[in-house]
Amino acid sequence: MSKTTRLDETIEVARPLNEAFAYISEFNRIEEWDPAVAKGIRLTDGPLGVGTKFRIDMKAGFSLYYTVTEWEAEHRLLMTVDSKVFTAVEEILFVKTPTGTRIRYIAIFTFPSALTLLAKTFPGVMDRVGKSAVAGMKRALEDKQPTPVASRGVLLADKLLLPGLVSFTKFGYRRARKKQNPVSAYLGDRHAVITGATSGLGLATAEILAARGMSLTLVARDKAKATRLAKDLIKRSGNPRIQVEIADLSLIGDVTAVADRLLKSGKPIDALINNAGALTNPRKVTTEGLETSFALLLLSPYVLTERLYPLLKQAHGGRVINVLSGGMYAERIHPDDLQSSKGSYSGSVAYARAKRGLMIVTNQWASRWKKDGIVVNAMHPGWADTPGVESSLPAFHRLTRPFLRSPEEGADTIVWLATATEAAKVSGEFWLDRQQHPAHILSRTKERAGDKQRLLDALAEFSKKFS
Ligand SMILES: NC(=O)c1ccc[n+]([C@@H]2O[C@H](COP(=O)([O-])OP(=O)(O)OC[C@H]3O[C@@H](n4cnc5c(N)ncnc54)[C@H](OP(=O)(O)O)[C@@H]3O)[C@@H](O)[C@H]2O)c1
């Protein structure tokens, strides 16, 4: 004979009904709030609703298969659960209160007869597991994570080469992930502009933000590829607010044109993600006469961001995320040779110097725009297995493949900087895996007297030529 057991827990949270519903109904994100869950995966495409399926991998080593059977937006979710251990019906009820939302979580578990012994001990265990899940849900929705501070351990690991390099791999990501907090910020009224969203980290970022309901503008150079991608994202996420702007970002004329179109649209930008990039070897000059690494990786994000400043300001808390690289640690800025025309050319050096330059610009924007509430940060993704890495560094890719992160893991800090409430409390920093890292680990890469100003003057001068 089968045995059933019931869980019934209620919490009150100071979050509007629509925000609480949006976060909890994206049920794969249960991994952020239920300590018993290892990973949540959404198995079906399209808008969330009746028929949506999730697979929830438990830390105990088995998986739960959820199917949404009833869906009343901002009111009620009913899901059936299948697994090797038990079946269940889970109901989540949402009610608006004067101070926020009341959430009631009811679950009825049924154990097959062979497991009735387990079920006899189960109510107590289940009660504890259920209570800690619901407490986690409350904590996640309260969204009061501490302001991030630099950790001495992280700074020390960066100084010691090997631990620093291990942190670039998937093992570094997995270690850092254990300490990460949920991000329940509501994105349904926010807009992000992402460059380089057709591949790798940019694509992973777009997929995550689209699923969370953010309005997206994808800036890409290949119209057919970008249009296909936007269609696919809309279909898979059920989020129709995804548009495309076409620009070859190594051409400053294209950058100014796309910025002007965005300015004309007047839509505030909550997050500008300067991600597009490539490692160029041998030296290449654009049709505008600029060395490609400098044009694409430094001057382009500089011009785009400077021009989009009014829209970032209008967002009241606009954020800029500059995607840099750990390669930056090897180079200092050479403001008198921004186009790598002196001596022999190395694509990796030109790339690292351009990223170094954007770090300097990140600091400058952070202090200049503090008064406007604009937050500017830089990050590096570690080593992620993307088409860009495979094509530009084939030998490195072959050798390190088992240790590379997935694009989603590399993009995690981009998404966090763009969306987490606590990430907006720190500006002008360099991040990996949601942790602050120093911008330099070698004293030889530090800027020499006057270098920062020379760089900023040169960028302003170049940008004037194209305006
Ligand atoms: N993956 C890593 O381990 C790693 C490590 C350090 C830093 N990064 C940085 O992360 C960012 C993303 O790299 P990824 O690894 O995801 O590379 P990826 O897979 O090659 O993606 C690069 C993206 O940038 C776009 N792009 C390149 N040149 C462009 C141009 N001229 N105009 C417009 N878009 C352009 C590409 O568009 P197409 O699809 O049209 O080519 C693509 O969408 C880059 O800034 C890179 O420097 C990556």
The ligand as an SDF file (V2000), in Angstrom:
LIG
                    3D

 48 52  0  0  0  0  0  0  0  0999 V2000
   36.0020   32.6370  -23.7680 N   0  0  0  0  0  0  0  0  0  0  0  0
   36.9660   32.9830  -22.9470 C   0  0  0  0  0  0  0  0  0  0  0  0
   37.5900   32.1430  -22.2860 O   0  0  0  0  0  0  0  0  0  0  0  0
   37.3350   34.4190  -22.7890 C   0  0  0  0  0  0  0  0  0  0  0  0
   38.3960   34.7260  -21.9280 C   0  0  0  0  0  0  0  0  0  0  0  0
   38.7220   36.0520  -21.7340 C   0  0  0  0  0  0  0  0  0  0  0  0
   37.9790   37.0420  -22.3310 C   0  0  0  0  0  0  0  0  0  0  0  0
   36.9470   36.7260  -23.1770 N   0  0  0  0  0  0  0  0  0  0  0  0
   36.2040   37.8330  -23.7810 C   0  0  0  0  0  0  0  0  0  0  0  0
   34.8410   37.5280  -23.7920 O   0  0  0  0  0  0  0  0  0  0  0  0
   34.1880   38.1900  -24.8710 C   0  0  0  0  0  0  0  0  0  0  0  0
   33.3570   37.1780  -25.6410 C   0  0  0  0  0  0  0  0  0  0  0  0
   34.2400   36.2030  -26.1780 O   0  0  0  0  0  0  0  0  0  0  0  0
   33.7870   34.7140  -26.5580 P   0  0  0  0  0  0  0  0  0  0  0  0
   34.8050   33.8160  -25.9980 O   0  0  0  0  0  0  0  0  0  0  0  0
   32.3620   34.5290  -26.2350 O   0  0  0  0  0  0  0  0  0  0  0  0
   34.0310   34.7640  -28.1360 O   0  0  0  0  0  0  0  0  0  0  0  0
   33.1090   34.3740  -29.3770 P   0  0  0  0  0  0  0  0  0  0  0  0
   32.4360   33.0830  -29.1410 O   0  0  0  0  0  0  0  0  0  0  0  0
   33.9850   34.4970  -30.5740 O   0  0  0  0  0  0  0  0  0  0  0  0
   32.0370   35.5420  -29.4070 O   0  0  0  0  0  0  0  0  0  0  0  0
   32.4370   36.8410  -29.7670 C   0  0  0  0  0  0  0  0  0  0  0  0
   31.2440   37.6830  -30.1320 C   0  0  0  0  0  0  0  0  0  0  0  0
   31.7290   38.9700  -30.5370 O   0  0  0  0  0  0  0  0  0  0  0  0
   31.1930   39.2560  -31.8160 C   0  0  0  0  0  0  0  0  0  0  0  0
   32.0980   40.0880  -32.6300 N   0  0  0  0  0  0  0  0  0  0  0  0
   33.3900   39.8660  -32.9120 C   0  0  0  0  0  0  0  0  0  0  0  0
   33.8490   40.8230  -33.7300 N   0  0  0  0  0  0  0  0  0  0  0  0
   32.8120   41.6520  -33.9600 C   0  0  0  0  0  0  0  0  0  0  0  0
   32.6460   42.8230  -34.7430 C   0  0  0  0  0  0  0  0  0  0  0  0
   33.6370   43.3300  -35.4690 N   0  0  0  0  0  0  0  0  0  0  0  0
   31.4380   43.4390  -34.7430 N   0  0  0  0  0  0  0  0  0  0  0  0
   30.4100   42.9290  -34.0340 C   0  0  0  0  0  0  0  0  0  0  0  0
   30.5040   41.8130  -33.2860 N   0  0  0  0  0  0  0  0  0  0  0  0
   31.6960   41.1900  -33.2570 C   0  0  0  0  0  0  0  0  0  0  0  0
   31.0140   37.9000  -32.4780 C   0  0  0  0  0  0  0  0  0  0  0  0
   30.1180   38.0030  -33.5750 O   0  0  0  0  0  0  0  0  0  0  0  0
   30.0540   36.8740  -34.7320 P   0  0  0  0  0  0  0  0  0  0  0  0
   29.1280   35.8020  -34.2100 O   0  0  0  0  0  0  0  0  0  0  0  0
   29.4890   37.6180  -35.8960 O   0  0  0  0  0  0  0  0  0  0  0  0
   31.4470   36.3710  -34.9490 O   0  0  0  0  0  0  0  0  0  0  0  0
   30.4590   37.1190  -31.3020 C   0  0  0  0  0  0  0  0  0  0  0  0
   29.0950   37.3960  -31.1210 O   0  0  0  0  0  0  0  0  0  0  0  0
   35.2920   38.8300  -25.6960 C   0  0  0  0  0  0  0  0  0  0  0  0
   35.3890   40.1900  -25.3810 O   0  0  0  0  0  0  0  0  0  0  0  0
   36.5390   38.0980  -25.2430 C   0  0  0  0  0  0  0  0  0  0  0  0
   37.6860   38.9000  -25.3780 O   0  0  0  0  0  0  0  0  0  0  0  0
   36.6110   35.4250  -23.4170 C   0  0  0  0  0  0  0  0  0  0  0  0
  1  2  1  0
  2  3  2  0
  2  4  1  0
  4  5  1  0
  4 48  2  0
  5  6  2  0
  6  7  1  0
  7  8  2  0
  8  9  1  0
  8 48  1  0
  9 10  1  0
  9 46  1  0
 10 11  1  0
 11 12  1  0
 11 44  1  0
 12 13  1  0
 13 14  1  0
 14 15  2  0
 14 16  1  0
 14 17  1  0
 17 18  1  0
 18 19  2  0
 18 20  1  0
 18 21  1  0
 21 22  1  0
 22 23  1  0
 23 24  1  0
 23 42  1  0
 24 25  1  0
 25 26  1  0
 25 36  1  0
 26 27  1  0
 26 35  1  0
 27 28  2  0
 28 29  1  0
 29 30  1  0
 29 35  2  0
 30 31  1  0
 30 32  2  0
 32 33  1  0
 33 34  2  0
 34 35  1  0
 36 37  1  0
 36 42  1  0
 37 38  1  0
 38 39  2  0
 38 40  1  0
 38 41  1  0
 42 43  1  0
 44 45  1  0
 44 46  1  0
 46 47  1  0
M  CHG  2   8   1  16  -1
M  END
$$$$
